[in-house]
Amino acid sequence: MKAAPRERVTLVIADDQLLLRAGFRKLLDGEDGLEVVGDAADGQEALELVERLAPDVVLMDIRMPVLDGIEATRRISDRFPGTAVLVLTTYDLDEYVFAALDAGASGFLLKDCPPDELTSAIHVVARGDALIAPSITRRLISEFAGRAAGSVPRQLPPISEREREVLVGVARGLSNSELAAELFIGEATVKSHVSSLLNKLSCRDRVQLVVAAYEAGLVAPGMP
């Protein structure tokens, strides 16, 4: 039986390098239900395109003139919550990526990731989930936790013991199905706990749950 086609996802590409924008457009437009509806050379142009076109996803570079990717991400997240931002970064993890977490980015990928990984990531964030490339997750978490070390731990609102277990699992990078298997509960129950945590902790997505868990000292780099 043929798999059902994915829903159409509209996309804006924001990068100050013309060749990269053209390359991404050629790679993505029309591929696997994706439609590139615009591209921007800086964060201000990206913001204006989002306001005018209401795309599902913005592929966002960080270092851009006029308005950088972090501030553009913050403004998009605040003003247009229906648009997800997927940050593209380099292998040598850019320090500004950590600020983008707080700005509301829904995911991070390497610019040289395989095409199928990129298209899959776009669909993931378009449906409201969050994603961090496995190849940078460990470095991202270690760096973030290192910056948080020595600061006063974040005080979390009251959560149940099961919710705490789910939060720790999310921070370790486990998927809902992996959490269900580890905790011996149904996947629907995991989804319910994640939803409750998002609400109680005022987090937009799983990426922000990871940040909350590290800020609260529930997890630390190197934990299995």
C-alpha positions in Angstrom: 0.0 0.0 0.0 1.3 3.4 -0.9 2.0 5.8 2.0 -0.3 8.8 2.3 1.4 12.0 1.1 2.5 14.4 3.8 0.6 17.7 4.2 2.0 20.6 2.3 4.4 22.7 4.4 5.2 26.3 3.4 8.7 27.5 4.0 10.8 30.7 4.2 14.6 30.5 3.9 16.6 33.2 5.8 20.3 33.3 5.1 22.6 36.2 4.1 24.5 34.1 1.5 22.7 34.1 -1.8 24.2 30.8 -3.0 23.1 29.0 0.2 19.5 30.4 -0.2 19.4 29.3 -3.8 20.8 25.9 -3.0 18.3 25.3 -0.2 15.4 26.5 -2.5 16.5 24.1 -5.3 16.8 21.3 -2.8 13.6 21.8 -0.9 11.0 23.4 -3.2 8.5 20.8 -4.2 10.3 18.1 -2.3 8.2 15.8 -0.1 5.3 18.2 0.2 7.4 21.3 0.8 6.9 24.7 -0.8 9.4 27.5 -0.5 7.3 30.7 -0.5 10.1 33.2 0.1 13.7 33.8 1.0 15.3 36.6 3.0 18.9 38.0 3.2 18.5 39.1 6.8 16.3 38.8 9.9 14.2 41.9 9.1 13.3 40.6 5.7 12.4 37.2 7.3 10.2 38.9 9.8 8.4 40.8 7.0 7.9 37.7 4.9 6.5 35.8 7.9 4.0 38.7 8.5 3.0 38.7 4.9 3.1 35.0 4.0 2.5 33.2 7.3 4.7 30.2 6.5 4.7 27.0 8.5 8.5 27.0 9.0 11.4 29.4 8.7 14.9 28.0 8.1 16.9 30.5 10.0 20.6 31.4 9.9 22.0 33.1 12.9 24.6 35.6 11.8 22.9 38.0 9.4 23.0 41.8 8.9 20.3 44.3 9.9 18.5 41.9 12.3 20.3 38.7 13.4 18.7 35.3 13.5 18.2 35.3 17.3 16.3 38.5 17.5 14.3 37.5 14.3 13.5 34.2 16.0 12.3 36.0 19.2 10.0 38.4 17.3 8.6 35.6 15.1 8.0 33.4 18.2 6.3 36.3 20.1 4.2 37.6 17.2 3.6 34.6 15.0 3.3 31.5 17.1 1.9 29.5 14.1 5.4 29.7 12.4 8.1 27.4 13.7 11.8 28.4 13.4 14.4 25.8 12.5 17.9 27.1 13.1 20.7 26.0 10.8 24.1 26.0 12.4 27.7 25.0 11.7 29.6 22.0 13.0 31.6 24.2 15.3 28.6 25.1 17.5 27.9 28.8 17.3 27.5 30.3 20.8 24.5 32.2 19.6 22.6 29.0 19.3 22.1 28.9 23.0 20.5 32.3 23.0 18.2 31.1 20.2 16.8 28.4 22.7 15.4 31.2 24.8 14.2 33.1 21.8 11.8 30.2 20.9 13.6 28.2 18.2 11.9 24.8 17.7 15.0 23.0 16.4 18.6 23.0 15.4 20.3 21.2 12.5 23.8 21.3 10.9 24.0 23.1 7.6 25.7 20.0 6.1 23.1 17.5 7.2 21.8 15.0 4.7 18.9 16.3 2.6 16.4 13.7 3.9 17.3 14.7 7.5 16.6 18.3 6.7 13.2 17.6 5.0 12.2 15.3 7.9 13.2 18.0 10.4 11.1 20.6 8.7 8.0 18.3 8.9 8.8 17.6 12.6 8.8 21.3 13.6 5.9 22.1 11.3 3.6 19.7 13.2 4.6 21.4 16.5 7.3 19.1 17.8 10.9 20.1 18.5 14.1 18.7 17.2 17.8 19.0 17.9 20.2 17.1 15.6 21.6 14.1 17.5 25.1 15.1 16.3 25.0 18.4 18.2 22.7 17.5 21.1 25.5 16.3 23.5 27.6 19.4 22.9 24.6 21.7 23.1 23.5 20.3 26.4 27.0 20.2 27.9 27.6 23.8 26.9 24.2 25.0 28.1 24.6 23.1 31.4 28.1 24.5 31.9 26.8 28.0 31.5 24.0 27.3 34.0 26.5 25.8 36.5 26.9 28.0 39.6 23.7 29.8 39.0 20.7 29.5 41.3 18.6 26.4 40.2 15.3 27.2 38.6 12.4 26.6 40.8 9.8 24.4 39.0 6.1 24.6 39.8 4.7 21.5 41.5 4.8 18.4 39.2 4.1 14.8 39.9 6.8 12.2 40.3 5.8 10.6 37.0 5.9 14.0 35.3 9.4 14.5 36.7 10.5 11.1 35.2 9.0 12.2 31.9 10.8 15.6 32.0 14.1 13.9 32.8 13.6 11.5 29.9 12.8 14.4 27.5 16.0 16.1 28.6 17.9 13.0 27.9 16.6 13.1 24.3 14.2 10.2 24.5 11.2 10.0 22.1 7.7 9.4 23.4 7.9 5.7 22.3 11.3 5.3 24.1 9.8 6.9 27.2 6.8 4.7 27.1 9.0 1.6 26.9 11.3 2.8 29.7 8.5 3.8 32.1 6.2 0.9 31.2 3.3 3.1 30.3 1.4 3.8 27.1 2.6 6.3 24.5 -0.7 8.2 24.8 0.0 8.6 28.5 3.5 9.9 27.8 2.0 12.5 25.4 -0.5 13.5 28.1 2.4 14.0 30.6 4.4 16.0 28.1 1.4 18.2 27.4 0.9 18.8 31.1 4.5 19.7 31.5 4.4 22.2 28.6 1.5 23.8 30.3 2.8 23.8 33.9 6.3 25.0 32.9 5.0 27.5 30.4 7.2 25.9 27.7 6.5 26.2 24.0 8.0 22.8 23.0 10.3 20.0 24.0 13.4 22.1 23.5 12.3 24.5 26.2 11.5 21.5 28.4 15.1 20.4 28.0 16.3 23.9 29.1 13.9 23.9 32.1 15.2 20.5 33.2 18.8 21.6 33.1 18.1 24.9 34.7 16.3 23.1 37.6 19.3 20.7 38.0 17.2 17.6 37.3 19.8 16.4 34.7 23.5 16.9 34.1 25.8 16.2 31.2 27.0 12.6 31.0 23.8 11.2 32.5 22.8 8.0 30.7 
